[in-house]
């Protein structure tokens, strides 16, 4: 499916609406959700543009979108807070035909006048005399989703969408289980055969392999918030079993297709869910929020940018996919040398980065560390930005 659409004047970070982690069906074009508050903000800003005080200190006059860019990074070039996309979108609401997509090769111009700023989008069609770049609107005809850039680095999150699973209890206890490997091996790797007992899902070929879930405890209350299923890998059903529960039972045969760690007897099987196509719209929580990091995914001691952390807040606390959070490092406890007793004093928490929530469960969420000035450790605090 193709669509002819004018580039003309538009605005770049409105395209944060299109932050998908996979190509979406063509019929979904232009149907990304825009909340009334976002539209109202855009309309208000559209009256006069964005104040210069809201621009990033080194906002460029022009920028050419490159392959591999993300909308988050590009928005950060122009605004102090990249998640404030409605304010950029509002710069040219009258000219937007499809604000959800932006492509490599588009040239962004920052226009400043009377203390305000606007963005114009054009196309570099060749250098004019004196080194001036000529920008011109043009009609573009191409697939709605071919080549458009994502909101944030999708390759960092996509593998975790099916791997990071939090259970309210041990729901895997009754799931099909691996009982043996080919030739009596103890460990199974990619390409090996595995044999399993249990009731397989009808017409299901692809399975995830999990190990015994581990509890996720709140760093403050020590309450168990859920059980994180330890992801091992994936396997394809190559031959169905028969006679389940009878003396003539024949175990099912699976081929290990991917491993995060080697498969062993006792590991549990769960169907690979249908691939979802979710629009991730970076936005701030509607109200105040204060929580803690529960753990670093993968059992690391600390983490940095582009790593995954578990949070002690979830759906019941109002967290949503796409929420942007401020990351804080707990202040150190020091002794005051200016007093006779050298009392212990806790220094203030220091803001050290940002988180992007991409997976939400009942009481636990997973977030990508977008930026961090230091090591992130369990117990560090997060709030609304």
VOTINU-969910 format. One line per 3 residues: number of its first residue (from 1); their letters; for each residue x, y, z of C-alpha. Coordinates in steps of 0.2 Angstrom, whole numbers, padded with zeros to 4 digits. Last residue first. Layout:
N
NUM = A = X/Y/Z; ...;
***
This chain:
385
385 = XXX = 0051/0067/0176; 0039/0057/0187; 0049/0047/0200;
382 = XXX = 0063/0034/0201; 0073/0028/0216; 0089/0017/0217;
379 = XXX = 0086/0001/0227; 0094/-0011/0215; 0109/-0002/0207;
376 = XXX = 0112/0010/0192; 0130/0014/0189; 0133/0033/0185;
373 = XXX = 0127/0047/0174; 0113/0037/0167; 0103/0038/0151;
370 = XXX = 0089/0028/0142; 0089/0014/0155; 0075/0003/0148;
367 = XXX = 0061/-0001/0159; 0052/-0017/0165; 0036/-0016/0176;
364 = XXX = 0030/-0025/0192; 0014/-0024/0202; 0001/-0030/0189;
361 = XXX = 0012/-0031/0174; 0020/-0018/0163; 0032/-0019/0148;
358 = XXX = 0040/-0004/0139; 0044/0009/0153; 0058/0021/0148;
355 = XXX = 0070/0027/0161; 0080/0043/0163; 0096/0048/0171;
352 = XXX = 0106/0053/0186; 0096/0064/0198; 0105/0065/0214;
349 = XXX = 0097/0060/0231; 0102/0072/0245; 0116/0067/0257;
346 = XXX = 0112/0057/0272; 0120/0063/0288; 0129/0053/0302;
343 = XXX = 0134/0063/0317; 0152/0067/0319; 0150/0068/0338;
340 = XXX = 0160/0084/0340; 0153/0092/0325; 0162/0098/0309;
337 = XXX = 0167/0081/0303; 0149/0077/0298; 0149/0058/0295;
334 = XXX = 0142/0053/0278; 0127/0042/0272; 0127/0043/0253;
331 = XXX = 0112/0050/0243; 0102/0037/0233; 0103/0038/0214;
328 = XXX = 0088/0045/0205; 0081/0040/0188; 0067/0051/0181;
325 = XXX = 0053/0042/0172; 0046/0041/0154; 0030/0031/0153;
322 = XXX = 0029/0023/0136; 0020/0007/0142; 0009/0012/0157;
319 = XXX = 0011/0014/0176; -0004/0019/0186; 0000/0010/0202;
316 = XXX = -0011/-0005/0199; -0003/-0007/0182; 0014/-0008/0189;
313 = XXX = 0027/-0002/0202; 0042/-0010/0210; 0052/-0008/0194;
310 = XXX = 0063/-0021/0185; 0078/-0015/0176; 0084/-0017/0158;
307 = XXX = 0101/-0011/0150; 0103/0002/0137; 0112/0014/0148;
304 = XXX = 0120/0007/0164; 0118/-0007/0176; 0123/-0014/0192;
301 = XXX = 0125/-0031/0201; 0119/-0041/0186; 0106/-0054/0189;
298 = XXX = 0100/-0055/0170; 0088/-0040/0172; 0094/-0028/0186;
295 = XXX = 0083/-0029/0201; 0069/-0020/0211; 0072/-0002/0206;
292 = XXX = 0062/0009/0217; 0046/0020/0217; 0039/0037/0218;
289 = XXX = 0026/0044/0207; 0016/0060/0206; 0003/0062/0193;
286 = XXX = -0001/0060/0174; 0014/0050/0171; 0026/0057/0157;
283 = XXX = 0025/0053/0139; 0034/0043/0126; 0021/0035/0114;
280 = XXX = 0024/0016/0112; 0012/0010/0098; 0010/-0009/0100;
277 = XXX = 0011/-0022/0087; 0010/-0038/0096; 0018/-0054/0091;
274 = XXX = 0007/-0069/0095; 0012/-0077/0111; 0026/-0090/0111;
271 = XXX = 0018/-0105/0120; 0025/-0110/0137; 0037/-0124/0141;
268 = XXX = 0045/-0128/0158; 0063/-0133/0162; 0063/-0149/0172;
265 = XXX = 0077/-0158/0162; 0089/-0145/0156; 0091/-0131/0143;
262 = XXX = 0107/-0122/0141; 0107/-0103/0143; 0100/-0089/0132;
259 = XXX = 0096/-0102/0120; 0088/-0102/0103; 0080/-0116/0092;
256 = XXX = 0080/-0131/0103; 0071/-0145/0093; 0056/-0153/0101;
253 = XXX = 0049/-0171/0103; 0033/-0175/0112; 0033/-0189/0125;
250 = XXX = 0025/-0205/0120; 0012/-0211/0133; 0008/-0230/0133;
247 = XXX = 0005/-0231/0152; -0007/-0217/0151; -0007/-0198/0156;
244 = XXX = -0004/-0192/0139; -0007/-0205/0126; 0002/-0196/0112;
241 = XXX = 0016/-0184/0109; 0018/-0172/0094; 0033/-0172/0083;
238 = XXX = 0044/-0156/0078; 0038/-0144/0092; 0049/-0129/0090;
235 = XXX = 0060/-0123/0105; 0064/-0106/0113; 0077/-0100/0126;
232 = XXX = 0080/-0100/0145; 0070/-0086/0152; 0069/-0086/0171;
229 = XXX = 0051/-0083/0175; 0050/-0068/0187; 0038/-0071/0201;
226 = XXX = 0028/-0057/0208; 0028/-0042/0221; 0035/-0052/0235;
223 = XXX = 0035/-0040/0250; 0052/-0034/0256; 0044/-0017/0261;
220 = XXX = 0058/-0006/0254; 0067/-0016/0241; 0051/-0024/0235;
217 = XXX = 0054/-0042/0232; 0054/-0051/0215; 0053/-0070/0218;
214 = XXX = 0062/-0082/0206; 0053/-0093/0193; 0060/-0110/0190;
211 = XXX = 0066/-0111/0172; 0058/-0106/0157; 0057/-0112/0138;
208 = XXX = 0047/-0102/0126; 0037/-0113/0113; 0034/-0112/0095;
205 = XXX = 0023/-0125/0086; 0005/-0122/0093; -0010/-0130/0084;
202 = XXX = -0017/-0135/0101; -0007/-0130/0116; 0004/-0145/0123;
199 = XXX = -0002/-0155/0137; 0012/-0163/0147; 0028/-0172/0144;
196 = XXX = 0043/-0166/0135; 0058/-0173/0125; 0072/-0162/0118;
193 = XXX = 0082/-0163/0102; 0098/-0152/0100; 0099/-0138/0087;
190 = XXX = 0103/-0124/0099; 0109/-0131/0116; 0104/-0145/0128;
187 = XXX = 0112/-0150/0144; 0112/-0167/0153; 0113/-0177/0138;
184 = XXX = 0104/-0194/0138; 0107/-0197/0119; 0094/-0184/0115;
181 = XXX = 0088/-0174/0130; 0076/-0178/0143; 0061/-0173/0154;
178 = XXX = 0057/-0156/0147; 0040/-0150/0155; 0023/-0145/0150;
175 = XXX = 0015/-0132/0161; 0007/-0137/0178; 0020/-0128/0189;
172 = XXX = 0022/-0114/0177; 0008/-0104/0185; 0019/-0102/0200;
169 = XXX = 0011/-0086/0207; 0008/-0068/0201; 0019/-0072/0186;
166 = XXX = 0031/-0059/0179; 0038/-0062/0161; 0053/-0053/0153;
163 = XXX = 0057/-0065/0138; 0042/-0061/0126; 0045/-0042/0125;
160 = XXX = 0063/-0044/0130; 0070/-0047/0113; 0061/-0031/0106;
157 = XXX = 0069/-0019/0119; 0087/-0016/0113; 0083/-0018/0095;
154 = XXX = 0069/-0005/0096; 0081/0010/0100; 0068/0023/0104;
151 = XXX = 0054/0031/0094; 0057/0021/0078; 0062/0027/0061;
148 = XXX = 0052/0025/0045; 0061/0015/0031; 0046/0006/0024;
145 = XXX = 0030/0009/0035; 0019/0020/0024; 0025/0012/0008;
142 = XXX = 0031/0025/-0004; 0026/0040/-0014; 0033/0057/-0008;
139 = XXX = 0027/0074/-0015; 0040/0088/-0013; 0043/0103/-0002;
136 = XXX = 0060/0111/-0005; 0075/0115/0004; 0090/0123/-0005;
133 = XXX = 0106/0122/0005; 0117/0137/0004; 0135/0133/0000;
130 = XXX = 0138/0150/-0009; 0129/0144/-0025; 0115/0132/-0021;
127 = XXX = 0118/0114/-0014; 0107/0100/-0020; 0089/0094/-0017;
124 = XXX = 0090/0093/0002; 0072/0089/0007; 0061/0099/0019;
121 = XXX = 0054/0099/0037; 0051/0115/0046; 0052/0117/0065;
118 = XXX = 0046/0132/0075; 0054/0143/0088; 0049/0158/0098;
115 = XXX = 0058/0173/0105; 0052/0184/0091; 0059/0173/0078;
112 = XXX = 0068/0157/0077; 0066/0144/0063; 0074/0126/0066;
109 = XXX = 0076/0117/0050; 0074/0098/0049; 0080/0090/0033;
106 = XXX = 0072/0073/0028; 0084/0060/0022; 0080/0046/0034;
103 = XXX = 0061/0046/0036; 0048/0052/0048; 0031/0045/0052;
100 = XXX = 0017/0048/0064; 0012/0066/0059; 0002/0061/0044;
97 = XXX = -0005/0076/0035; 0002/0090/0047; 0002/0108/0040;
94 = XXX = -0011/0115/0052; -0003/0107/0066; 0014/0116/0063;
91 = XXX = 0022/0120/0080; 0010/0109/0090; 0020/0094/0086;
88 = XXX = 0035/0101/0096; 0024/0105/0111; 0016/0088/0110;
85 = XXX = 0033/0079/0110; 0038/0084/0128; 0046/0067/0129;
82 = XXX = 0063/0074/0123; 0065/0086/0137; 0078/0100/0134;
79 = XXX = 0071/0101/0116; 0080/0101/0099; 0093/0088/0099;
76 = XXX = 0083/0078/0112; 0069/0076/0099; 0082/0068/0087;
73 = XXX = 0087/0056/0100; 0069/0051/0105; 0064/0050/0087;
70 = XXX = 0078/0037/0084; 0092/0038/0071; 0098/0022/0063;
67 = XXX = 0096/0029/0045; 0100/0047/0046; 0088/0062/0048;
64 = XXX = 0097/0078/0042; 0098/0092/0055; 0097/0111/0053;
61 = XXX = 0099/0126/0065; 0106/0114/0078; 0099/0114/0097;
58 = XXX = 0115/0117/0108; 0106/0123/0124; 0091/0112/0120;
55 = XXX = 0075/0122/0117; 0062/0126/0130; 0069/0143/0133;
52 = XXX = 0067/0148/0115; 0048/0147/0118; 0039/0135/0107;
49 = XXX = 0028/0141/0093; 0015/0155/0093; -0003/0149/0091;
46 = XXX = 0003/0131/0088; 0008/0130/0106; -0010/0130/0112;
43 = XXX = -0016/0118/0098; -0002/0106/0103; -0006/0106/0121;
40 = XXX = -0025/0103/0117; -0020/0089/0106; -0009/0081/0120;
37 = XXX = -0023/0084/0133; -0036/0076/0121; -0026/0061/0119;
34 = XXX = -0018/0056/0102; -0020/0037/0099; -0011/0030/0083;
31 = XXX = -0024/0028/0069; -0015/0037/0055; -0010/0021/0047;
28 = XXX = -0018/0005/0055; -0024/-0002/0038; -0006/-0005/0033;
25 = XXX = -0003/-0017/0047; 0011/-0012/0058; 0030/-0015/0056;
22 = XXX = 0038/-0019/0072; 0044/-0010/0088; 0032/0005/0085;
19 = XXX = 0036/0023/0090; 0024/0031/0078; 0017/0044/0090;
16 = XXX = 0035/0050/0092; 0032/0057/0075; 0026/0073/0083;
13 = XXX = 0044/0075/0085; 0047/0082/0068; 0035/0095/0063;
10 = XXX = 0027/0098/0047; 0030/0110/0033; 0030/0103/0015;
7 = XXX = 0032/0084/0015; 0016/0081/0005; 0008/0064/0004;
4 = XXX = 0006/0051/-0009; 0001/0035/-0001; 0007/0017/-0004;
1 = X = 0000/0000/0000;
***
